[in-house]
């Protein structure tokens, strides 16, 4: 049955800026902070490590790239104070995710029960405070740095499920896809800003400044979040009655029949959940290989200097951010016009988001020492992944909107185990053999992993609402 008349009273409010848009914008800035503080170490670690002190296996001339970017007038920041080898660097980058996976599920459920404002805000505040402490920890000992990164992960672990639970209260159904994509696209935007800014700070100020600057920005954001954002339209003191009525009336149907408890057995045995999980986990492996290791690849293989490295590392994420916004609008239009069913549209978006990177990484593995072509292919790989928000991540809302926070918590926890496994695998493959052949093997593994997960989703995935999402009365 068509329920469109339900929205008529508030329809005029759709085109105007309301408090719900401020909530979405602050969420966007929140995720920009989340990813800026998550990935700044990927850039800073290049300047923190004393590469000349590390043991290197003999590498043939044919297996290493000539340094065509060498510039004797540019400040050389390659030799930092720490003699961490590739395995230790991979462990440092991965430690964040040991904490991150632990708070996903409780974060989602707590947000569903009590609201996401303080969970989301305090999670980012904790990360900001410990980002400020990173230089102290690194200079004290490797194990102190491990501990700081784990605590940062614990703080950030609640952010994705908490925000999805907030979106369920703030986003009318006809705006939800775009609101979801725009909010989570802050992650790519934060990476775009963080990578070149981190490179500049390392190059001209010092690697410690990276953590001081982004930690301070995170604290400033938290102050704004406290005063501007509330858990829902029913508790916001400055929302207009018209906007409140529009949001609440549009959500009545969505929240009808919500079960009082979580159907754990039904979730665990659902083919739809397992299909989303398979592609989410595998695409996270490829994503984190690129997110955490791209600056290292660009410096050690393609021989970009610190400043150029950081700027160019951010370009693919700019493309990802733009593609996520354009992709979400396009997919919404296709579904709205009934050109494709929701399930088929999600599968097409997911295929672009995973097979695009798979093919691009396969191509990158064969370009050898051609930096321009390598960067084009890596930009395609990361850029295509932006439409993932309109693929499997929107399918989570499609199949079970009443348990969006919990479902995101479970699947994202499993997916982000790749956050420590991807750097670990990279360290094992590259360790003391930083050459073209070893990186080729890593790209092959990431490409195959992308393809495997998407195949599972293409066969078994669906966007049909699952029976266990509602109580059905006979």
C-alpha positions in Angstrom: 0.0 0.0 0.0 1.3 3.5 -0.9 1.8 5.5 2.3 2.9 8.8 0.6 0.0 10.9 2.1 1.6 10.3 5.5 4.3 12.9 4.5 2.2 15.6 3.0 2.0 17.9 6.1 5.8 18.1 6.3 6.7 17.8 2.6 7.5 21.5 2.3 10.2 21.0 5.0 12.2 18.6 2.8 13.8 21.4 0.8 14.7 23.6 3.8 17.7 23.4 6.1 16.5 22.0 9.5 18.1 20.7 12.7 18.2 17.2 11.2 20.6 18.5 8.6 22.8 20.0 11.3 22.9 16.5 13.0 23.9 14.9 9.8 26.6 17.6 9.1 28.0 17.2 12.6 28.0 13.5 12.1 29.9 14.0 8.9 32.5 16.1 10.7 32.7 13.5 13.4 33.6 10.8 11.0 36.1 13.1 9.3 37.7 13.4 12.8 37.5 9.6 13.3 39.4 8.8 10.2 41.8 11.7 10.4 42.9 10.3 13.8 42.8 6.7 12.6 45.0 7.2 9.4 47.4 9.9 10.5 49.7 7.3 11.9 49.9 5.6 8.5 51.5 8.8 7.1 53.5 9.7 10.3 55.0 6.3 10.7 56.9 6.8 7.4 58.7 9.8 9.1 59.0 8.1 12.5 61.0 5.1 11.3 64.7 5.1 10.7 64.7 3.2 7.4 68.5 3.2 6.9 68.9 1.4 10.2 66.7 -1.5 9.2 68.2 -4.7 7.8 67.4 -5.3 4.1 67.7 -8.4 2.0 69.5 -8.1 -1.3 67.2 -7.0 -4.0 68.0 -7.2 -7.7 68.1 -4.1 -9.7 65.3 -5.4 -11.9 63.1 -5.9 -8.8 63.4 -2.4 -7.5 62.3 0.9 -9.0 64.7 3.8 -9.8 64.2 6.9 -7.7 63.2 9.4 -10.5 61.7 11.8 -7.9 65.0 12.4 -6.1 65.3 16.1 -5.2 68.4 17.2 -3.4 66.9 20.5 -2.4 64.0 18.9 -0.6 64.2 18.2 3.1 64.8 14.4 3.7 62.5 13.2 6.5 63.1 9.5 5.9 65.2 8.8 9.0 63.1 9.0 12.1 64.1 8.0 15.7 62.5 4.5 15.7 64.0 1.3 14.3 60.7 -0.6 13.8 60.9 -3.3 11.1 58.0 -4.0 8.7 56.4 -6.5 11.0 56.5 -4.2 14.0 55.1 -1.4 11.8 52.2 -3.6 10.8 51.5 -4.5 14.4 51.5 -0.9 15.4 49.0 0.0 12.7 46.9 -3.0 13.5 46.7 -2.5 17.3 44.0 0.1 16.9 41.6 -2.6 15.6 42.1 -4.9 18.5 40.2 -2.3 20.6 38.0 -1.3 17.7 36.3 -4.6 17.3 35.5 -5.1 21.0 33.1 -2.1 21.4 31.2 -2.6 18.1 28.3 -4.8 19.3 27.8 -3.3 22.8 28.0 0.2 21.1 25.2 -0.7 18.7 22.9 -2.1 21.3 23.5 0.7 23.8 22.7 3.2 21.1 19.5 1.5 20.3 18.4 1.4 24.0 19.7 4.8 25.3 20.5 6.9 22.2 23.8 7.5 20.3 24.7 11.1 21.1 27.0 10.5 24.1 28.3 7.2 22.9 29.4 8.7 19.6 30.7 11.9 21.1 32.6 10.4 24.0 34.0 7.7 21.8 35.6 10.4 19.6 36.7 12.4 22.6 38.6 9.4 24.0 40.3 8.9 20.7 41.3 12.6 20.6 42.8 12.6 24.1 44.9 9.5 23.4 45.9 10.9 20.0 47.5 13.8 21.9 49.3 11.2 24.0 50.7 9.2 21.1 54.1 11.0 20.9 54.7 10.5 24.6 53.8 6.8 24.3 56.0 6.3 21.3 59.0 7.8 23.0 58.4 5.9 26.1 58.2 2.4 24.7 56.7 0.3 21.9 54.3 -1.3 24.3 53.0 2.0 25.6 52.2 2.9 21.9 50.4 -0.4 21.5 48.3 0.4 24.6 47.4 3.9 23.3 46.4 2.6 19.9 44.1 -0.1 21.5 42.4 2.5 23.7 41.9 4.7 20.6 40.2 1.7 18.9 38.0 1.1 21.9 36.8 4.7 21.7 36.1 4.7 17.9 34.5 1.2 18.0 31.1 2.6 19.1 31.0 5.3 16.4 29.6 3.5 13.3 26.8 1.5 15.1 25.9 4.5 17.3 25.5 6.8 14.3 23.4 4.2 12.4 21.1 4.1 15.5 20.9 7.9 15.5 20.2 7.9 11.7 17.2 5.6 12.4 15.7 8.3 14.6 16.7 11.4 12.5 16.3 10.3 8.9 12.9 10.1 7.2 12.8 7.1 4.9 12.9 9.2 1.7 16.1 10.9 2.9 17.8 8.0 4.6 20.0 6.7 1.8 21.5 10.1 1.2 21.8 11.0 4.9 23.6 7.7 5.5 26.0 8.1 2.6 26.7 11.7 3.4 27.4 11.0 7.1 29.6 8.1 6.5 31.4 9.8 3.6 33.0 12.0 6.3 35.4 9.0 6.7 36.7 9.5 3.2 36.8 13.3 3.6 38.8 13.0 6.8 41.3 10.8 5.0 41.5 13.3 2.2 42.4 16.1 4.7 44.5 14.0 7.0 46.9 12.5 4.6 48.3 15.6 2.9 48.1 17.6 6.2 50.0 14.9 8.0 52.6 14.9 5.3 53.0 18.6 5.5 53.3 18.6 9.2 55.9 15.8 9.2 57.9 17.5 6.5 57.9 21.1 8.0 57.1 20.8 11.7 57.8 17.3 12.9 56.0 14.0 13.2 54.8 14.8 16.7 52.7 17.7 15.5 50.5 15.4 13.5 49.0 14.0 16.7 48.8 17.3 18.5 46.9 19.0 15.7 44.4 16.3 15.0 43.9 15.5 18.7 43.1 19.1 19.4 40.7 19.3 16.5 38.8 16.3 17.8 38.3 18.0 21.2 37.0 21.2 19.6 34.5 19.1 17.5 33.3 17.4 20.7 32.4 20.7 22.3 30.3 21.6 19.3 28.7 18.2 19.2 27.6 18.5 22.9 25.7 21.8 22.2 24.3 21.2 18.7 23.2 17.5 18.6 20.5 15.6 20.5 19.5 11.9 20.4 16.2 12.5 18.5 13.7 15.1 17.4 11.5 14.5 20.5 14.3 15.8 22.8 15.8 18.6 20.7 15.0 22.0 22.3 15.3 24.1 19.1 13.6 22.0 16.5 10.5 23.5 14.9 7.1 21.8 15.4 6.7 21.3 11.7 10.1 19.5 11.3 9.5 17.4 14.3 6.0 16.3 13.0 7.5 15.6 9.6 10.2 13.3 11.0 8.1 11.6 13.6 5.2 10.9 11.3 7.4 9.5 8.6 9.0 7.1 11.0 5.7 5.6 12.5 5.5 2.8 9.9 9.2 2.0 10.1 9.0 1.4 13.8 5.8 -0.6 13.8 6.1 -4.1 15.1 9.6 -3.8 16.5 10.4 -6.9 18.6 11.2 -6.3 22.3 14.3 -8.5 22.2 17.0 -9.3 19.7 16.3 -12.5 17.6 19.9 -13.8 17.9 19.3 -17.2 16.5 17.4 -15.8 13.5 20.2 -13.3 12.8 22.9 -16.0 13.1 21.1 -18.3 10.7 20.1 -15.7 8.1 21.6 -16.2 4.7 21.1 -12.5 4.0 23.2 -11.6 7.1 26.0 -14.0 6.1 26.1 -12.7 2.5 26.5 -9.1 3.8 29.1 -10.3 6.3 31.1 -12.1 3.6 31.5 -9.1 1.4 31.9 -6.7 4.3 34.8 -8.7 5.7 36.6 -9.3 2.4 36.2 -5.7 1.2 37.6 -4.5 4.5 40.7 -6.5 3.9 41.5 -4.8 0.6 40.4 -1.4 2.0 42.8 -1.6 5.0 45.7 -2.9 2.9 45.4 0.4 0.9 44.4 2.6 3.8 47.3 1.6 6.1 50.0 0.6 3.6 49.6 3.0 0.6 52.0 5.7 2.0 54.6 3.0 2.6 54.2 1.6 -0.9 54.5 5.1 -2.4 57.6 6.0 -0.5 59.6 2.7 -0.6 58.5 1.4 -4.1 57.5 4.5 -6.1 60.0 6.8 -4.2 57.7 9.8 -3.7 59.0 12.2 -1.1 57.1 12.7 2.2 55.2 15.8 1.0 54.2 14.4 -2.5 53.5 11.0 -0.9 50.9 12.5 1.5 49.2 14.7 -1.1 48.9 11.9 -3.7 47.8 9.4 -1.0 44.8 11.7 -0.3 43.7 12.0 -4.0 42.1 8.5 -4.1 40.1 9.2 -1.0 38.8 12.5 -2.5 37.6 10.4 -5.5 36.1 7.9 -3.0 34.2 10.7 -1.2 32.8 12.2 -4.4 31.9 8.8 -5.8 30.0 7.9 -2.5 27.8 11.0 -2.8 27.2 10.8 -6.5 26.7 7.0 -6.3 24.1 7.3 -3.5 22.0 9.8 -5.4 22.2 7.7 -8.5 21.2 4.5 -6.7 18.3 6.2 -5.0 17.1 7.5 -8.3 17.3 4.1 -10.0 15.4 2.5 -7.1 12.9 5.3 -6.9 12.1 5.1 -10.7 11.9 1.3 -10.5 14.6 0.9 -13.1 16.0 -1.9 -10.9 14.7 -3.7 -7.8 16.4 -2.6 -4.6 18.2 -6.0 -4.3 19.6 -5.7 -7.9 20.6 -2.1 -7.4 22.5 -3.0 -4.2 24.3 -5.8 -5.9 25.3 -3.7 -8.8 26.6 -1.0 -6.5 28.4 -3.6 -4.4 30.0 -5.1 -7.5 31.3 -1.7 -8.7 32.6 -1.1 -5.1 34.5 -4.4 -4.9 35.3 -5.6 -8.5 36.5 -2.2 -9.4 39.2 -2.4 -6.8 39.9 -6.0 -7.6 40.6 -5.3 -11.2 42.5 -2.1 -10.5 44.8 -3.9 -8.0 45.3 -6.7 -10.5 46.4 -4.1 -13.0 48.6 -2.3 -10.5 50.5 -5.5 -9.8 51.7 -5.5 -13.4 52.7 -1.9 -14.0 56.0 -2.3 -12.1 57.9 1.0 -11.8 55.5 3.3 -13.7 54.4 5.6 -10.9 51.8 7.5 -12.9 50.0 4.4 -14.1 50.2 2.9 -10.6 48.6 5.9 -9.0 45.8 6.0 -11.6 45.0 2.4 -10.9 45.2 2.8 -7.1 42.9 5.9 -7.4 40.4 3.8 -9.3 40.6 1.1 -6.7 39.9 3.4 -3.8 37.5 5.7 -5.7 35.2 2.8 -6.8 35.0 1.6 -3.2 33.0 4.8 -2.3 29.8 3.3 -3.6 30.0 0.6 -1.0 27.6 2.7 1.2 24.9 2.1 -1.4 25.7 -1.6 -1.6 26.1 -4.0 1.3 26.1 -1.2 3.9 22.6 0.1 2.8 21.4 -3.6 2.6 21.9 -3.8 6.4 19.1 -1.2 6.8 17.0 -2.8 4.1 16.9 -6.2 5.7 16.5 -5.2 9.4 16.1 -1.5 10.1 14.8 -2.2 13.6 18.2 -3.7 14.6 20.4 -1.5 12.5 22.8 -0.6 15.3 23.2 -4.2 16.5 23.6 -5.6 13.0 26.2 -2.9 12.1 28.0 -3.7 15.4 28.2 -7.5 14.6 29.2 -7.2 11.0 31.5 -4.2 11.4 33.3 -6.0 14.3 33.9 -9.0 12.1 34.9 -6.8 9.2 37.4 -4.8 11.2 39.4 -7.8 12.3 40.9 -7.1 8.9 42.2 -3.9 10.3 44.9 -5.8 12.2 45.1 -8.8 9.9 45.7 -6.7 6.7 48.8 -4.9 8.2 50.0 -8.2 9.7 49.7 -10.0 6.4 51.5 -7.1 4.7 54.3 -7.2 7.2 54.8 -11.0 6.7 54.9 -10.7 2.9 57.1 -7.6 2.7 59.3 -8.1 5.7 62.9 -7.2 4.7 61.9 -7.6 1.0 60.5 -4.2 0.1 60.4 -4.8 -3.7 58.0 -4.9 -6.6 57.5 -8.7 -6.5 56.4 -8.8 -2.9 54.0 -5.9 -3.4 52.7 -7.7 -6.5 51.9 -10.7 -4.4 50.1 -8.6 -1.8 47.9 -6.9 -4.6 47.0 -10.4 -5.9 45.8 -11.5 -2.5 43.7 -8.3 -2.0 42.2 -8.6 -5.5 41.2 -12.2 -5.0 39.7 -11.4 -1.6 37.6 -8.6 -3.0 36.3 -10.9 -5.8 35.5 -13.8 -3.4 33.3 -11.7 -1.1 31.4 -10.0 -3.8 30.6 -13.4 -5.4 29.0 -14.6 -2.2 26.9 -11.4 -2.0 25.9 -11.5 -5.6 24.6 -15.0 -5.2 23.0 -15.0 -1.7 22.5 -11.3 -0.9 19.1 -9.6 -0.7 17.5 -6.3 0.3 14.2 -7.9 1.2 13.2 -7.2 4.8 13.7 -10.3 7.0 10.8 -11.8 8.9 12.6 -11.5 12.2 12.8 -7.7 11.9 9.1 -7.3 12.9 6.4 -9.0 15.0 3.9 -10.4 12.5 0.3 -10.7 13.8 -1.9 -13.3 12.3 
